[in-house]
Amino acid sequence: MTSLDWHTGAELLDLAPESSGIDLHAVRAYRQARVRSEMAKRDIAAVILSDAINIRYATGTRNMQIFTSRNAPSRYLVLTQDRSILFEFTGCEHLADGFDTVDEVRPSSTASYCAAGPDIAARETAWANDMAALLTELVGNGVTIGIERMNAGAATGLGQSFNLVDAQEPVEMARAIKSPGEVQCIKASLRATERGVAALRDALTPGMTETELWSVLHQSVIAQNGDYCETRLLNAGTRTNPWFQETAHHVIEPNVLVALDTDVVGCHGYYSDFSRTFHAGPDAPTETQRTLYKTAHEQVHHNMSILRPHMSFRDYADQAWDIPERYHAHRYYLSAHGNGMSGEYPYLYHHADYGDAGYDGEILPGMTLCVESFIGGETGEGVKLEQQLLITESGTELLSEFPFEDALLA
């Protein structure tokens, strides 16, 4: 037996860098109360959460986060104003031990074709009937129930007894406002990810592949009890532009730019999301490379500077940095976005895109936002930069601490 064998799942999840002083019991209680409050505002009697990140937000529990999100519903949570029942994946019921945000654990019934094969329709019907019986017992018949990703047959069957609505709105609005304890968790996740990016930067050597370099961050994240990188966004040379070319077995040439976006689901499940661009060396950056970098740096810092509590999304778009025409076609699709246990509400759009894609709302204290920039012309290399910050009662607090590149700002 090791020294950790006696710990509950809740205690083991707490073992992460910079965790000292974080009251995770209070964090979990705050988050569950937030969901219940947003449900009550919309007269939603219960929600059935199948998104693994939302289950973690509402309870703190974690189990095969990517697998169970893809194979839904194989693990799900029924949450009412006074009950929290976790339906855990087969054989995993013990993982919720020690979580005071879970009143009861039951085995889940996986209503998927993989699990049921040609009997899928019968499995979905049984799932819907069992869930309807439970919800009727908990909140009554004919009430409003919020659901997430669900098989069509299961949702159709459940809809015969209840008014079904999408659970996204109450959960996203709950997640948008962070408690002080959550901010501590975010900072712990960022510090751990920054150590990983520092190791990656130190390892950067012409001749290695993008995938070899990207693996350095993964190793560091997992070693520090983080979860995973949600995307594969590290590219070198002309593969930096346009953005969103996935990391590949491509050799990094001398003197090119290397851009990355962390997208790390890190310590305590909190998203550590910042972007940096490095120069591979050994020579000094070119004037073109420095111009791209300084332009992206200007965009990020201008847009950070205008953010303030109670600003409308429309006002932000109107005051945001104007992207020069030569960089407009390859612009990043957002100007800024919410951030918590993943990328989340709100999305803040560029002025030019607001009319087609934007929606209005209010930037509120307690929101954490990531301010984005991608600068690249029609051809050649590009630069990706991004900063993560907190909206406070009086302004903003910068959360990202990883430095920018002096040689590229010179």
Buried (B, 14 or more C-beta within 10 A) or exposed (E): EEEEEEBBBBEEBBEBBBBEEBEBBEBBBBBBBBBBEBBEEEEBBBBBBBBBBBBBBBBBBBBBBEEBBEBBBBBBBBBBEEBBBBBBBEEBBEBBBBBEBBEEBEEBBBBBEEBBEEEBEEBBBBBBBEBBEBBBEBBEEEBBBBBBBBBEBBBBBBBEBBEBBEBBBBBBBBBBBBBEBBBBBBBBBBBBBBBBBBBBBEEBEBEBBBBBBBBBBBEBBBEBBBBBBBBBBBBBBBBBBBBEBEBBEBEBEEBBBBBBBBBBBBBBBBBBBBBBBBBBBEEEBEEEBBBBBBBBBBBBBBBBEBBBBEBEBBBBBEBBBEBEEEBEEBBBBBBBBBBBBBBBBBBBBBBBBBEEEBEEBEBBBBBBBBBBBBBBBEEBBBBBBBBBBBBBEEEBEEBBEBEBBEEBEE
